């Protein structure tokens, strides 16, 4: 919305400036809401990834927050119940293979104890 257009449709110069400022503020607010929603979704996804990592067989991560942070949350898809439906298995398999030192080894079906 340009000042020139606002003047053409009958606004005064002062009104045009106020309208432009309001328009700019509304756009910034809308973008902020989208960013907040995206942050909330990513928090939910990260929580689901952490839970899934702790419930998987094959050894828990030594640091679940660190390992969950290595996941690309854009690949993670969740259903309405908050369950992961896509994107977890492939990433977990890669991390367990490529970064196996991040996970505890398994001993006789129980979690091994370090220390």
Beta strands, then each sheet from edge to edge (+ up, - down):
strand 1: 77-78
strand 2: 84-86
strand 3: 106-107
strand 4: 110-111
sheet 1: 1+ 2-
sheet 2: 3+ 4-
end
